[in-house]
Amino acid sequence: MKRSLIIFAVVVVVVGLVAIWVGVSQKDLQMPTNLNLTDVYQSIIDMQPKTKDDLVLVPETNIELINSYYTGLSDIELNQSLFYMPPITGFAEEICLVEVKNAEDVSNVEKIFQERIQKGINASMCDADAQIIWKSNAQVQIKGNYLCMIVLPDGYVIPKDIFNIENNDKAGIDYPQAYAKKINEIEQSNDSTEPKTYSLVYINNDNIPELIADNNGYKISAYTYKEGKVYTLFEDWPYGAMGNNGYEYIEKSNIIRNYNSDFAGLIKYVTYYMIDANSDIKSYYDKELYVYLFDDKNSNGIPDEGEYSKENLKEYKYFYGEEEITKQQYDNYLKQGDFKFLEGIKTATEIINELK
């Protein structure tokens, strides 16, 4: 009797835990609803690398042709469907998106999509390159009642979660692998006796961090990732000597600041940078912003003897380019915020592990 009660209690607990798990998992999955498949398709196209040729895909509406590729799909009730294929057969490029009306048909469509992949492999037996692409790149993704069969050539981006178009930053899917590769390249080419250190920081306002590589106190480099490619923002910029204090940033503001000086600090510069649409670093302002801490009596732009004593210096002079401006105008150019230094704080191994 006691044994039966114990078994009953264990079963109740297990059933309860399963019920809790199911409830949590369903909530956490946050299945998409009311997705427009045209938007999903466009998001896939938008995230393709600009360095690659445009994908040549055209919408296919010929029912007989579609049925020949996706046998049995016409028997399943769909809310939406999109078929994009190459205009010439034989190319391993294809995107099919559907929303089934009934959840029980998801497994049936998945089977049809897997059979389509096998047809692609078989049909390309005379083209070794196309067959390899079908074998290695073709995949089926499912989320709720939405399914996608997609195959794209090497070098193009297939997002890990095709239907998560709101949260997936465009073409930001593979930055961990790309950064890890870049770090290995840097390590192999590092001829300094001092090891480099690394950090991941958010300079611009997307959801992909920038990679910092630092020879602490000497030189620093920064890289960004966009549309399947790592871009060099700047490389081996010196700091820590000759009046250069280093580089700072405000998180997700797209602002980098550098303080520098000449002539033992008698000319002080503040320079702001930003990442432009081409993933290049550029000056935030068109002209230099600087201050004279000396009285440039002969207007030659350098402090001469007798021009920088405290007795002779009545006030600082502020400049935007060659134009002298007021202190108020100068202050208006200065960016305010929580600036942090760009610096490496982790070893190559540590940052690669963080990227995994």
JOLIN-V408983 format. One record per pair of residues at least 24 apart in sequence whose C-alpha atoms are under 10 Angstrom apart, sorted by the first residue. I is the first residue (numbers start at 0). GAP is how many residues later the second one is. D is the distance in whole Angstrom. If there is no record, write none. Layout:
i = <I;I>
gap = <GAP;GAP>
d = <D;D>
This chain:
i = <28;28;29;29;30;30;30;30;30;30;31;31;31;31;31;31;31;32;32;32;32;33;34;34;34;34;34;34;35;35;35;35;36;36;36;36;36;36;36;36;36;36;37;37;37;37;38;38;39;39;39;39;39;39;39;40;40;40;40;40;40;40;40;40;40;41;42;42;42;42;42;42;42;42;42;42;43;43;43;43;43;43;43;43;43;43;44;44;44;44;44;45;45;45;45;46;46;46;46;46;46;46;46;46;46;46;46;46;47;47;47;47;47;47;47;47;47;47;48;48;48;48;48;48;48;48;48;49;49;49;49;49;50;50;50;50;50;51;51;51;51;52;53;54;54;54;54;54;54;55;55;55;55;55;55;55;55;56;56;56;56;56;56;56;56;56;57;57;57;57;57;57;57;57;58;58;58;58;58;58;58;59;59;59;59;59;67;67;68;68;68;68;68;68;68;69;69;69;69;69;69;69;69;69;69;70;70;70;70;70;71;71;71;71;72;72;72;72;72;75;75;75;75;75;75;75;76;76;76;77;77;77;77;78;78;79;80;80;80;81;82;82;83;88;88;89;89;89;89;89;89;89;90;90;90;90;90;90;90;90;90;90;90;91;91;91;91;91;91;91;91;91;91;91;91;91;91;91;92;92;92;92;92;92;92;92;92;93;93;93;93;93;93;93;94;94;94;94;94;94;95;95;95;95;95;95;96;96;96;96;96;96;96;96;96;96;97;97;97;97;97;97;98;98;98;98;98;98;98;99;99;99;99;100;100;101;102;102;102;103;104;105;105;105;105;105;105;106;106;106;108;108;108;108;108;108;109;109;109;109;109;109;110;111;112;112;112;112;112;112;112;113;113;113;113;115;116;116;116;119;128;154;154;155;155;156;156;166;167;168;168;168;168;168;169;169;169;169;169;169;170;170;170;170;170;170;171;171;171;171;171;171;171;171;171;172;172;172;172;173;173;173;173;173;174;174;174;174;174;174;174;174;174;174;174;175;175;175;175;175;175;175;175;175;176;176;176;177;177;177;177;177;178;178;178;178;178;178;178;178;178;178;178;179;179;179;179;179;179;179;179;179;180;180;181;181;181;182;182;182;182;182;182;182;183;183;183;185;185;186;186;189;194;194;195;195;195;195;195;195;196;196;196;196;196;196;196;196;196;197;197;197;197;197;197;197;197;197;197;197;197;198;198;198;198;198;198;198;198;198;198;199;199;199;199;199;199;199;199;199;200;200;200;200;200;200;200;200;201;201;201;201;201;201;202;202;202;202;202;202;202;202;202;202;202;202;203;203;203;203;203;203;203;203;203;203;203;204;204;204;204;205;205;205;206;208;208;210;210;211;211;211;211;212;212;212;212;212;212;212;213;213;213;213;213;214;214;214;215;215;215;215;216;216;216;216;217;218;218;219;219;219;219;219;220;220;220;221;221;221;222;222;222;223;223;223;224;225;225;225;229;230;230;230;230;231;231;231;232;232;232;232;232;232;232;233;233;233;242;242;242;243;243;244;245;245;245;246;246;246;246;246;246;246;246;247;247;247;247;247;247;247;248;248;248;248;248;248;248;248;249;249;249;249;249;249;249;249;250;250;250;250;252;253;254;254;254;254;254;255;255;255;255;255;255;255;255;256;256;256;256;256;256;256;256;257;258;259;260;260;261;261;262;262;264;264;264;265;265;265;265;265;265;265;265;265;266;266;266;266;266;266;266;266;267;267;267;268;269;269;270;271;271;271;284;284;284;285;285;286;286;286;286;286;287;287;287;287;287;288;288;288;288;288;288;288;288;288;288;289;289;289;289;289;289;289;289;290;290;290;290;290;290;290;290;290;291;291;291;291;292;292>
gap = <114;115;113;114;112;113;114;115;132;133;111;112;113;114;131;132;133;110;111;112;113;65;45;64;111;128;129;130;44;45;63;127;43;44;45;59;60;61;62;109;111;126;42;43;44;59;124;126;57;108;122;123;124;125;126;41;42;43;54;55;56;107;121;122;124;123;116;119;120;121;122;123;125;126;127;128;51;112;113;114;115;118;119;121;126;127;111;112;113;125;126;111;124;125;181;109;110;111;112;121;122;123;124;125;126;179;180;181;107;108;109;110;111;122;123;178;179;180;106;107;108;121;122;177;178;179;180;106;176;177;178;179;104;105;176;177;178;103;104;175;176;103;102;31;38;39;97;98;101;28;29;30;31;32;35;37;38;26;27;28;29;30;31;36;37;38;25;26;27;28;29;30;36;37;24;25;26;27;28;36;37;24;25;26;27;36;48;51;43;44;46;47;48;50;51;26;39;41;42;43;44;45;46;47;49;38;41;42;44;45;36;37;39;40;25;35;36;39;40;24;25;26;29;30;32;33;24;25;28;24;27;67;68;66;67;66;65;66;67;66;65;66;66;34;35;30;33;34;36;37;40;41;29;33;36;38;39;40;42;43;60;61;62;28;29;32;37;38;39;40;41;42;45;46;58;59;60;61;37;40;41;44;45;57;58;59;60;26;44;55;56;57;58;59;43;53;54;55;56;57;44;51;52;53;54;55;43;44;45;49;50;51;52;53;65;66;44;47;48;49;50;51;43;44;45;46;47;48;49;44;45;46;47;44;45;43;41;42;43;41;40;36;37;38;39;40;41;35;38;40;31;33;37;38;39;40;30;31;32;37;38;39;29;37;26;27;28;34;35;36;37;24;25;26;35;33;32;33;34;31;24;73;74;71;72;70;71;40;39;37;38;39;57;58;36;37;38;56;57;58;37;54;55;56;57;58;34;35;36;37;53;54;55;56;57;35;53;54;55;51;52;53;54;55;33;34;35;49;50;51;52;53;54;55;180;32;33;49;175;176;177;178;179;180;175;178;179;47;50;51;52;177;30;31;32;44;45;46;50;51;172;173;176;31;168;169;171;172;173;174;175;176;49;171;29;41;48;28;29;30;165;166;168;169;164;165;168;27;162;26;161;25;152;153;24;148;149;150;151;152;146;147;148;149;150;151;152;153;154;24;144;145;146;147;148;149;150;151;152;153;154;143;144;145;146;147;148;149;151;152;155;24;142;143;144;145;146;151;154;155;48;49;50;51;139;141;142;143;47;48;49;50;51;52;45;46;47;48;49;50;51;52;53;71;72;139;45;46;47;48;49;50;51;52;70;71;72;46;47;48;49;46;47;48;45;42;43;133;140;130;131;132;133;129;130;131;132;133;134;135;128;129;130;131;132;24;128;129;24;127;128;129;24;28;29;126;28;27;124;26;27;122;123;124;121;122;123;59;120;121;56;57;58;51;55;56;54;51;52;53;49;47;48;49;50;47;48;49;41;42;43;46;47;48;49;46;47;48;24;25;26;24;25;96;95;96;97;24;25;26;92;93;94;95;96;24;90;91;92;93;94;95;24;25;88;89;90;91;92;93;85;86;87;88;89;90;91;92;86;87;88;89;84;30;28;29;80;82;84;25;27;28;79;83;84;85;86;26;27;77;78;82;83;84;85;83;31;30;29;30;40;41;39;40;26;27;28;25;26;27;28;29;36;37;42;50;24;25;26;27;34;35;36;50;24;25;50;50;63;64;63;61;62;63;35;36;48;34;35;32;33;34;35;36;31;32;33;34;35;29;30;31;32;33;34;36;41;44;45;27;28;29;30;31;32;34;40;25;26;27;28;29;33;34;36;39;24;25;26;27;24;25>
d = <9;9;10;9;6;6;9;9;9;9;7;7;9;8;7;8;10;10;8;9;9;10;10;9;9;8;10;9;8;10;10;10;7;7;7;10;7;7;8;9;10;9;10;9;8;9;10;8;8;10;7;6;8;7;10;8;10;9;8;9;8;10;9;9;10;10;10;8;9;10;7;9;9;10;7;9;9;10;8;7;7;7;10;9;8;9;10;9;10;10;10;10;7;8;9;9;7;9;8;10;8;5;4;8;9;9;6;8;9;6;6;9;10;8;6;10;6;7;8;7;7;10;7;8;4;5;7;10;9;7;9;9;10;10;9;9;9;8;8;10;10;10;10;9;8;10;9;9;9;9;8;6;7;9;10;8;9;9;6;5;5;7;9;7;7;8;8;5;6;6;6;10;9;10;6;4;6;9;9;10;10;6;7;9;9;10;9;10;9;9;9;6;9;8;9;10;9;10;6;7;9;8;6;10;9;10;7;9;8;8;9;8;10;7;10;9;7;7;9;8;8;9;7;10;8;8;6;7;8;8;9;10;10;10;10;9;10;10;10;9;10;10;10;10;10;9;8;7;10;8;7;10;9;9;9;10;6;9;9;10;10;9;9;8;9;9;9;5;8;9;6;6;9;9;10;6;6;6;9;9;9;10;9;8;5;5;7;10;9;8;6;5;7;10;10;7;6;5;7;8;10;8;6;5;6;9;10;10;10;7;6;5;7;8;10;10;10;8;6;5;7;9;10;10;9;6;4;6;9;9;5;7;8;7;9;7;8;6;9;9;8;8;9;8;6;8;8;10;10;10;10;10;10;8;10;10;7;9;8;7;9;9;10;10;9;7;10;9;8;6;9;9;8;7;8;8;8;9;9;10;9;8;10;9;8;8;7;9;9;7;6;8;10;10;9;10;10;8;7;9;10;9;6;5;6;9;9;8;6;10;7;7;7;7;9;9;10;9;8;9;10;9;7;9;8;9;10;9;6;8;9;7;8;8;9;9;10;10;10;8;10;9;5;7;9;8;8;8;8;7;7;10;10;9;7;9;9;8;9;7;9;8;8;10;9;9;8;6;9;10;7;9;10;9;9;9;8;9;10;8;7;9;9;8;8;10;9;8;9;10;8;10;8;9;9;8;9;9;7;7;8;4;6;5;5;7;10;9;9;10;10;7;4;6;5;6;7;10;9;7;9;8;7;5;6;6;9;9;10;7;10;10;10;9;8;9;10;8;9;9;9;10;7;9;10;8;9;10;9;8;5;5;9;9;10;7;7;5;5;6;5;7;8;9;8;10;10;9;7;5;6;4;7;10;8;7;9;8;4;6;7;7;10;10;9;10;9;9;10;7;7;6;9;9;8;6;9;10;10;9;9;6;5;9;10;10;9;8;9;7;7;9;8;9;8;9;9;9;10;9;9;8;8;8;9;9;10;10;9;10;9;10;10;9;7;9;8;10;9;7;9;9;6;8;10;8;7;8;10;8;10;7;6;5;9;8;7;10;10;9;10;10;9;10;7;8;9;10;9;10;9;8;6;6;8;9;10;6;5;4;5;9;9;10;9;8;5;5;6;7;10;9;6;6;5;6;9;10;9;8;8;8;9;10;10;8;8;10;9;10;9;9;10;9;9;9;9;10;10;10;9;8;10;9;10;10;10;9;9;9;9;10;8;7;10;9;8;8;6;5;6;10;9;7;8;10;6;5;6;8;9;8;8;10;7;8;10;10;10;8;9;10;9;8;9;10;9;9;8;9;6;5;8;10;8;6;5;8;10;8;6;5;6;9;10;10;8;8;9;9;6;5;7;8;10;10;9;7;6;5;6;9;9;10;9;9;6;5;6;8;7;9>
